[in-house]
Amino acid sequence: MSTDSQELLSSFNALPKNEQQIVAAEILRRAGQWETQPLSDEELVKAADDLFEELDRREEAHGN
């Protein structure tokens, strides 16, 4: 991730929650207009694996 992107995220995190919601909605609205290719099976499997690993880490951290 570039320095500019990291700075953008830091600025986003500093916003009040209601402003974060407004900005996030606007970013999602704009991103929805991009022309993209469907994800491959491999990309979907990788995303699912990453998600389940994160959920496992959270469960372990909370003693579940």
Backbone as XML, in Angstrom:
<?xml version="1.0"?>
<chain id="A" units="angstrom">
  <residue number="1" name="MET">
    <atom name="N" x="0.850" y="-1.164" z="0.000"/>
    <atom name="CA" x="0.000" y="0.000" z="0.000"/>
    <atom name="C" x="0.902" y="1.236" z="0.000"/>
  </residue>
  <residue number="2" name="SER">
    <atom name="N" x="0.543" y="2.195" z="-0.801"/>
    <atom name="CA" x="1.354" y="3.405" z="-0.919"/>
    <atom name="C" x="1.219" y="4.283" z="0.329"/>
  </residue>
  <residue number="3" name="THR">
    <atom name="N" x="2.159" y="5.198" z="0.470"/>
    <atom name="CA" x="2.122" y="6.145" z="1.581"/>
    <atom name="C" x="0.862" y="6.995" z="1.501"/>
  </residue>
  <residue number="4" name="ASP">
    <atom name="N" x="0.492" y="7.418" z="0.291"/>
    <atom name="CA" x="-0.728" y="8.208" z="0.124"/>
    <atom name="C" x="-1.953" y="7.440" z="0.617"/>
  </residue>
  <residue number="5" name="SER">
    <atom name="N" x="-2.015" y="6.158" z="0.279"/>
    <atom name="CA" x="-3.150" y="5.337" z="0.714"/>
    <atom name="C" x="-3.176" y="5.191" z="2.229"/>
  </residue>
  <residue number="6" name="GLN">
    <atom name="N" x="-2.013" y="4.990" z="2.827"/>
    <atom name="CA" x="-1.932" y="4.868" z="4.281"/>
    <atom name="C" x="-2.355" y="6.168" z="4.963"/>
  </residue>
  <residue number="7" name="GLU">
    <atom name="N" x="-1.949" y="7.291" z="4.392"/>
    <atom name="CA" x="-2.342" y="8.589" z="4.947"/>
    <atom name="C" x="-3.849" y="8.799" z="4.814"/>
  </residue>
  <residue number="8" name="LEU">
    <atom name="N" x="-4.408" y="8.382" z="3.689"/>
    <atom name="CA" x="-5.848" y="8.487" z="3.489"/>
    <atom name="C" x="-6.597" y="7.679" z="4.544"/>
  </residue>
  <residue number="9" name="LEU">
    <atom name="N" x="-6.139" y="6.454" z="4.799"/>
    <atom name="CA" x="-6.791" y="5.625" z="5.808"/>
    <atom name="C" x="-6.644" y="6.211" z="7.210"/>
  </residue>
  <residue number="10" name="SER">
    <atom name="N" x="-5.499" y="6.780" z="7.507"/>
    <atom name="CA" x="-5.310" y="7.425" z="8.812"/>
    <atom name="C" x="-6.257" y="8.604" z="8.973"/>
  </residue>
  <residue number="11" name="SER">
    <atom name="N" x="-6.399" y="9.385" z="7.917"/>
    <atom name="CA" x="-7.337" y="10.522" z="7.954"/>
    <atom name="C" x="-8.771" y="10.026" z="8.108"/>
  </residue>
  <residue number="12" name="PHE">
    <atom name="N" x="-9.088" y="8.963" z="7.406"/>
    <atom name="CA" x="-10.427" y="8.373" z="7.510"/>
    <atom name="C" x="-10.700" y="7.939" z="8.952"/>
  </residue>
  <residue number="13" name="ASN">
    <atom name="N" x="-9.731" y="7.261" z="9.567"/>
    <atom name="CA" x="-9.903" y="6.779" z="10.941"/>
    <atom name="C" x="-10.066" y="7.912" z="11.938"/>
  </residue>
  <residue number="14" name="ALA">
    <atom name="N" x="-9.538" y="9.085" z="11.619"/>
    <atom name="CA" x="-9.640" y="10.242" z="12.511"/>
    <atom name="C" x="-11.006" y="10.926" z="12.427"/>
  </residue>
  <residue number="15" name="LEU">
    <atom name="N" x="-11.775" y="10.611" z="11.410"/>
    <atom name="CA" x="-13.098" y="11.227" z="11.254"/>
    <atom name="C" x="-14.071" y="10.679" z="12.286"/>
  </residue>
  <residue number="16" name="PRO">
    <atom name="N" x="-15.090" y="11.482" z="12.635"/>
    <atom name="CA" x="-16.169" y="10.952" z="13.471"/>
    <atom name="C" x="-16.886" y="9.815" z="12.727"/>
  </residue>
  <residue number="17" name="LYS">
    <atom name="N" x="-17.482" y="8.904" z="13.473"/>
    <atom name="CA" x="-18.118" y="7.723" z="12.868"/>
    <atom name="C" x="-19.144" y="8.086" z="11.798"/>
  </residue>
  <residue number="18" name="ASN">
    <atom name="N" x="-19.951" y="9.120" z="12.023"/>
    <atom name="CA" x="-20.956" y="9.478" z="11.018"/>
    <atom name="C" x="-20.305" y="9.939" z="9.716"/>
  </residue>
  <residue number="19" name="GLU">
    <atom name="N" x="-19.183" y="10.657" z="9.810"/>
    <atom name="CA" x="-18.454" y="11.072" z="8.607"/>
    <atom name="C" x="-17.811" y="9.867" z="7.922"/>
  </residue>
  <residue number="20" name="GLN">
    <atom name="N" x="-17.303" y="8.916" z="8.711"/>
    <atom name="CA" x="-16.733" y="7.701" z="8.141"/>
    <atom name="C" x="-17.784" y="6.970" z="7.310"/>
  </residue>
  <residue number="21" name="GLN">
    <atom name="N" x="-19.003" y="6.901" z="7.826"/>
    <atom name="CA" x="-20.077" y="6.226" z="7.096"/>
    <atom name="C" x="-20.399" y="6.935" z="5.786"/>
  </residue>
  <residue number="22" name="ILE">
    <atom name="N" x="-20.427" y="8.254" z="5.806"/>
    <atom name="CA" x="-20.717" y="9.026" z="4.596"/>
    <atom name="C" x="-19.612" y="8.817" z="3.556"/>
  </residue>
  <residue number="23" name="VAL">
    <atom name="N" x="-18.357" y="8.897" z="4.002"/>
    <atom name="CA" x="-17.224" y="8.727" z="3.089"/>
    <atom name="C" x="-17.190" y="7.305" z="2.533"/>
  </residue>
  <residue number="24" name="ALA">
    <atom name="N" x="-17.395" y="6.318" z="3.398"/>
    <atom name="CA" x="-17.382" y="4.923" z="2.948"/>
    <atom name="C" x="-18.477" y="4.678" z="1.916"/>
  </residue>
  <residue number="25" name="ALA">
    <atom name="N" x="-19.659" y="5.221" z="2.146"/>
    <atom name="CA" x="-20.753" y="5.058" z="1.194"/>
    <atom name="C" x="-20.408" y="5.679" z="-0.152"/>
  </residue>
  <residue number="26" name="GLU">
    <atom name="N" x="-19.781" y="6.830" z="-0.129"/>
    <atom name="CA" x="-19.395" y="7.499" z="-1.380"/>
    <atom name="C" x="-18.323" y="6.709" z="-2.119"/>
  </residue>
  <residue number="27" name="ILE">
    <atom name="N" x="-17.347" y="6.168" z="-1.386"/>
    <atom name="CA" x="-16.310" y="5.353" z="-2.028"/>
    <atom name="C" x="-16.933" y="4.105" z="-2.648"/>
  </residue>
  <residue number="28" name="LEU">
    <atom name="N" x="-17.824" y="3.449" z="-1.930"/>
    <atom name="CA" x="-18.486" y="2.255" z="-2.471"/>
    <atom name="C" x="-19.337" y="2.593" z="-3.695"/>
  </residue>
  <residue number="29" name="ARG">
    <atom name="N" x="-20.013" y="3.749" z="-3.648"/>
    <atom name="CA" x="-20.819" y="4.165" z="-4.803"/>
    <atom name="C" x="-19.930" y="4.331" z="-6.030"/>
  </residue>
  <residue number="30" name="ARG">
    <atom name="N" x="-18.797" y="4.982" z="-5.838"/>
    <atom name="CA" x="-17.879" y="5.201" z="-6.960"/>
    <atom name="C" x="-17.254" y="3.897" z="-7.437"/>
  </residue>
  <residue number="31" name="ALA">
    <atom name="N" x="-16.878" y="3.043" z="-6.505"/>
    <atom name="CA" x="-16.255" y="1.770" z="-6.874"/>
    <atom name="C" x="-17.229" y="0.879" z="-7.642"/>
  </residue>
  <residue number="32" name="GLY">
    <atom name="N" x="-18.494" y="1.011" z="-7.353"/>
    <atom name="CA" x="-19.502" y="0.225" z="-8.048"/>
    <atom name="C" x="-19.620" y="0.564" z="-9.520"/>
  </residue>
  <residue number="33" name="GLN">
    <atom name="N" x="-19.049" y="1.668" z="-9.926"/>
    <atom name="CA" x="-19.106" y="2.093" z="-11.326"/>
    <atom name="C" x="-17.932" y="1.581" z="-12.148"/>
  </residue>
  <residue number="34" name="TRP">
    <atom name="N" x="-16.949" y="0.949" z="-11.485"/>
    <atom name="CA" x="-15.784" y="0.436" z="-12.201"/>
    <atom name="C" x="-16.164" y="-0.803" z="-12.989"/>
  </residue>
  <residue number="35" name="GLU">
    <atom name="N" x="-15.556" y="-0.931" z="-14.141"/>
    <atom name="CA" x="-15.727" y="-2.146" z="-14.918"/>
    <atom name="C" x="-14.637" y="-3.127" z="-14.484"/>
  </residue>
  <residue number="36" name="THR">
    <atom name="N" x="-15.054" y="-4.228" z="-13.915"/>
    <atom name="CA" x="-14.094" y="-5.216" z="-13.432"/>
    <atom name="C" x="-14.470" y="-6.594" z="-13.941"/>
  </residue>
  <residue number="37" name="GLN">
    <atom name="N" x="-13.490" y="-7.468" z="-13.947"/>
    <atom name="CA" x="-13.713" y="-8.851" z="-14.329"/>
    <atom name="C" x="-14.156" y="-9.633" z="-13.096"/>
  </residue>
  <residue number="38" name="PRO">
    <atom name="N" x="-14.943" y="-10.678" z="-13.289"/>
    <atom name="CA" x="-15.315" y="-11.526" z="-12.146"/>
    <atom name="C" x="-14.066" y="-12.145" z="-11.524"/>
  </residue>
  <residue number="39" name="LEU">
    <atom name="N" x="-14.134" y="-12.390" z="-10.226"/>
    <atom name="CA" x="-13.022" y="-13.041" z="-9.550"/>
    <atom name="C" x="-12.912" y="-14.494" z="-9.996"/>
  </residue>
  <residue number="40" name="SER">
    <atom name="N" x="-11.678" y="-14.964" z="-10.086"/>
    <atom name="CA" x="-11.460" y="-16.371" z="-10.443"/>
    <atom name="C" x="-11.776" y="-17.245" z="-9.237"/>
  </residue>
  <residue number="41" name="ASP">
    <atom name="N" x="-11.941" y="-18.534" z="-9.463"/>
    <atom name="CA" x="-12.165" y="-19.471" z="-8.366"/>
    <atom name="C" x="-11.022" y="-19.406" z="-7.366"/>
  </residue>
  <residue number="42" name="GLU">
    <atom name="N" x="-9.796" y="-19.290" z="-7.860"/>
    <atom name="CA" x="-8.634" y="-19.233" z="-6.985"/>
    <atom name="C" x="-8.681" y="-17.983" z="-6.096"/>
  </residue>
  <residue number="43" name="GLU">
    <atom name="N" x="-9.082" y="-16.845" z="-6.662"/>
    <atom name="CA" x="-9.167" y="-15.612" z="-5.881"/>
    <atom name="C" x="-10.258" y="-15.718" z="-4.813"/>
  </residue>
  <residue number="44" name="LEU">
    <atom name="N" x="-11.381" y="-16.330" z="-5.169"/>
    <atom name="CA" x="-12.460" y="-16.503" z="-4.209"/>
    <atom name="C" x="-12.051" y="-17.434" z="-3.075"/>
  </residue>
  <residue number="45" name="VAL">
    <atom name="N" x="-11.370" y="-18.525" z="-3.409"/>
    <atom name="CA" x="-10.902" y="-19.465" z="-2.388"/>
    <atom name="C" x="-9.903" y="-18.784" z="-1.466"/>
  </residue>
  <residue number="46" name="LYS">
    <atom name="N" x="-8.987" y="-17.992" z="-2.030"/>
    <atom name="CA" x="-7.994" y="-17.275" z="-1.223"/>
    <atom name="C" x="-8.686" y="-16.297" z="-0.281"/>
  </residue>
  <residue number="47" name="ALA">
    <atom name="N" x="-9.671" y="-15.567" z="-0.773"/>
    <atom name="CA" x="-10.394" y="-14.615" z="0.070"/>
    <atom name="C" x="-11.121" y="-15.342" z="1.201"/>
  </residue>
  <residue number="48" name="ALA">
    <atom name="N" x="-11.739" y="-16.473" z="0.899"/>
    <atom name="CA" x="-12.423" y="-17.250" z="1.932"/>
    <atom name="C" x="-11.436" y="-17.781" z="2.957"/>
  </residue>
  <residue number="49" name="ASP">
    <atom name="N" x="-10.303" y="-18.288" z="2.507"/>
    <atom name="CA" x="-9.272" y="-18.783" z="3.425"/>
    <atom name="C" x="-8.799" y="-17.669" z="4.353"/>
  </residue>
  <residue number="50" name="ASP">
    <atom name="N" x="-8.541" y="-16.488" z="3.783"/>
    <atom name="CA" x="-8.091" y="-15.353" z="4.588"/>
    <atom name="C" x="-9.143" y="-14.973" z="5.629"/>
  </residue>
  <residue number="51" name="LEU">
    <atom name="N" x="-10.401" y="-14.974" z="5.227"/>
    <atom name="CA" x="-11.487" y="-14.623" z="6.136"/>
    <atom name="C" x="-11.577" y="-15.615" z="7.285"/>
  </residue>
  <residue number="52" name="PHE">
    <atom name="N" x="-11.541" y="-16.915" z="6.966"/>
    <atom name="CA" x="-11.654" y="-17.920" z="8.019"/>
    <atom name="C" x="-10.444" y="-17.910" z="8.943"/>
  </residue>
  <residue number="53" name="GLU">
    <atom name="N" x="-9.260" y="-17.620" z="8.420"/>
    <atom name="CA" x="-8.079" y="-17.506" z="9.273"/>
    <atom name="C" x="-8.232" y="-16.334" z="10.242"/>
  </residue>
  <residue number="54" name="GLU">
    <atom name="N" x="-8.751" y="-15.218" z="9.745"/>
    <atom name="CA" x="-8.974" y="-14.058" z="10.608"/>
    <atom name="C" x="-10.019" y="-14.377" z="11.676"/>
  </residue>
  <residue number="55" name="LEU">
    <atom name="N" x="-11.092" y="-15.056" z="11.305"/>
    <atom name="CA" x="-12.112" y="-15.430" z="12.282"/>
    <atom name="C" x="-11.539" y="-16.380" z="13.331"/>
  </residue>
  <residue number="56" name="ASP">
    <atom name="N" x="-10.706" y="-17.314" z="12.920"/>
    <atom name="CA" x="-10.051" y="-18.218" z="13.868"/>
    <atom name="C" x="-9.173" y="-17.441" z="14.845"/>
  </residue>
  <residue number="57" name="ARG">
    <atom name="N" x="-8.408" y="-16.458" z="14.342"/>
    <atom name="CA" x="-7.557" y="-15.644" z="15.211"/>
    <atom name="C" x="-8.399" y="-14.883" z="16.234"/>
  </residue>
  <residue number="58" name="ARG">
    <atom name="N" x="-9.520" y="-14.347" z="15.783"/>
    <atom name="CA" x="-10.375" y="-13.599" z="16.704"/>
    <atom name="C" x="-10.968" y="-14.512" z="17.769"/>
  </residue>
  <residue number="59" name="GLU">
    <atom name="N" x="-11.391" y="-15.712" z="17.366"/>
    <atom name="CA" x="-11.922" y="-16.663" z="18.341"/>
    <atom name="C" x="-10.879" y="-17.014" z="19.388"/>
  </residue>
  <residue number="60" name="GLU">
    <atom name="N" x="-9.659" y="-17.266" z="18.932"/>
    <atom name="CA" x="-8.579" y="-17.608" z="19.879"/>
    <atom name="C" x="-8.287" y="-16.443" z="20.807"/>
  </residue>
  <residue number="61" name="ALA">
    <atom name="N" x="-8.324" y="-15.229" z="20.287"/>
    <atom name="CA" x="-8.034" y="-14.054" z="21.102"/>
    <atom name="C" x="-9.097" y="-13.821" z="22.172"/>
  </residue>
  <residue number="62" name="HIS">
    <atom name="N" x="-10.322" y="-14.257" z="21.881"/>
    <atom name="CA" x="-11.429" y="-14.056" z="22.840"/>
    <atom name="C" x="-11.703" y="-15.311" z="23.659"/>
  </residue>
  <residue number="63" name="GLY">
    <atom name="N" x="-10.877" y="-16.322" z="23.523"/>
    <atom name="CA" x="-11.018" y="-17.516" z="24.322"/>
    <atom name="C" x="-12.199" y="-18.391" z="23.968"/>
  </residue>
  <residue number="64" name="ASN">
    <atom name="N" x="-12.643" y="-18.328" z="22.715"/>
    <atom name="CA" x="-13.795" y="-19.152" z="22.297"/>
    <atom name="C" x="-13.323" y="-20.439" z="21.678"/>
  </residue>
</chain>
